[in-house]
Amino acid sequence: MITAQTIRKLTFFIAVASFFFTLITAFLKYLQLDLTTIGAPPSFYLYSVLIEVIPYIFVGVISLLISILLHDQEQAQKQPLITPEMPQAA
């Protein structure tokens, strides 16, 4: 059975992997542009790299949000609600 903790760990792993691949993709795209476009303005590099990594960033952020929400839900379930005792009228 798949539990919330398993899903939380899986989404956290997906988020970390996505951010890792974002860095690798951005670096490789920059190297490719550096080899193929001589004298291009810096904004061209920035926009080309950004267009290339937006899907990885989107997946990473969504996975990280799901992981954080599930972690908060687990913490809320673990902590019992403590109700203050009301003094009894005599």
One Martini backbone bead per residue (centre of mass of N, CA, C, O) as a GRO file, in nm:
protein
   90
    1MET     BB    1   0.097   0.036   0.021
    2ILE     BB    2   0.047   0.371  -0.031
    3THR     BB    3   0.179   0.632   0.133
    4ALA     BB    4   0.241   0.952   0.226
    5GLN     BB    5   0.543   0.908   0.280
    6THR     BB    6   0.615   0.792   0.004
    7ILE     BB    7   0.523   1.033  -0.163
    8ARG     BB    8   0.705   1.242  -0.027
    9LYS     BB    9   0.976   1.109  -0.102
   10LEU     BB   10   0.930   1.104  -0.408
   11THR     BB   11   0.887   1.413  -0.452
   12PHE     BB   12   1.159   1.497  -0.337
   13PHE     BB   13   1.332   1.343  -0.541
   14ILE     BB   14   1.218   1.481  -0.793
   15ALA     BB   15   1.303   1.768  -0.715
   16VAL     BB   16   1.607   1.720  -0.695
   17ALA     BB   17   1.645   1.605  -0.980
   18SER     BB   18   1.535   1.850  -1.132
   19PHE     BB   19   1.745   2.057  -1.029
   20PHE     BB   20   1.989   1.905  -1.134
   21PHE     BB   21   1.901   1.904  -1.438
   22THR     BB   22   1.892   2.208  -1.462
   23LEU     BB   23   2.192   2.262  -1.427
   24ILE     BB   24   2.294   2.085  -1.656
   25THR     BB   25   2.129   2.211  -1.887
   26ALA     BB   26   2.230   2.501  -1.858
   27PHE     BB   27   2.529   2.441  -1.906
   28LEU     BB   28   2.503   2.297  -2.185
   29LYS     BB   29   2.358   2.529  -2.330
   30TYR     BB   30   2.580   2.736  -2.293
   31LEU     BB   31   2.798   2.580  -2.446
   32GLN     BB   32   2.647   2.561  -2.712
   33LEU     BB   33   2.615   2.868  -2.757
   34ASP     BB   34   2.918   2.936  -2.743
   35LEU     BB   35   2.990   2.766  -3.003
   36THR     BB   36   2.754   2.879  -3.215
   37THR     BB   37   2.755   3.185  -3.087
   38ILE     BB   38   2.909   3.465  -3.202
   39GLY     BB   39   2.838   3.768  -3.049
   40ALA     BB   40   2.617   3.741  -2.858
   41PRO     BB   41   2.405   3.847  -2.648
   42PRO     BB   42   2.331   3.788  -2.319
   43SER     BB   43   2.020   3.763  -2.355
   44PHE     BB   44   2.026   3.517  -2.538
   45TYR     BB   45   2.136   3.323  -2.332
   46LEU     BB   46   1.922   3.359  -2.114
   47TYR     BB   47   1.666   3.285  -2.281
   48SER     BB   48   1.757   3.007  -2.381
   49VAL     BB   49   1.801   2.878  -2.105
   50LEU     BB   50   1.522   2.935  -1.983
   51ILE     BB   51   1.356   2.776  -2.191
   52GLU     BB   52   1.498   2.499  -2.127
   53VAL     BB   53   1.432   2.499  -1.786
   54ILE     BB   54   1.130   2.540  -1.712
   55PRO     BB   55   1.019   2.248  -1.682
   56TYR     BB   56   1.208   2.165  -1.446
   57ILE     BB   57   1.118   2.385  -1.249
   58PHE     BB   58   0.819   2.314  -1.238
   59VAL     BB   59   0.847   2.024  -1.134
   60GLY     BB   60   1.012   2.093  -0.880
   61VAL     BB   61   0.808   2.284  -0.740
   62ILE     BB   62   0.564   2.096  -0.729
   63SER     BB   63   0.703   1.866  -0.573
   64LEU     BB   64   0.783   2.037  -0.328
   65LEU     BB   65   0.498   2.120  -0.244
   66ILE     BB   66   0.388   1.837  -0.196
   67SER     BB   67   0.595   1.756   0.018
   68ILE     BB   68   0.527   1.981   0.223
   69LEU     BB   69   0.225   1.918   0.259
   70LEU     BB   70   0.265   1.624   0.359
   71HIS     BB   71   0.441   1.694   0.602
   72ASP     BB   72   0.231   1.871   0.748
   73GLN     BB   73   0.017   1.650   0.770
   74GLU     BB   74   0.184   1.455   0.944
   75GLN     BB   75   0.232   1.650   1.182
   76ALA     BB   76  -0.072   1.691   1.250
   77GLN     BB   77  -0.127   1.384   1.315
   78LYS     BB   78   0.088   1.346   1.549
   79GLN     BB   79  -0.042   1.582   1.692
   80PRO     BB   80  -0.217   1.628   1.957
   81LEU     BB   81  -0.491   1.760   2.090
   82ILE     BB   82  -0.490   2.022   2.330
   83THR     BB   83  -0.707   2.069   2.592
   84PRO     BB   84  -0.816   2.282   2.803
   85GLU     BB   85  -0.899   2.292   3.125
   86MET     BB   86  -1.189   2.346   3.290
   87PRO     BB   87  -1.322   2.484   3.548
   88GLN     BB   88  -1.518   2.380   3.800
   89ALA     BB   89  -1.819   2.430   3.924
   90ALA     BB   90  -1.940   2.428   4.274
   0.00000   0.00000   0.00000
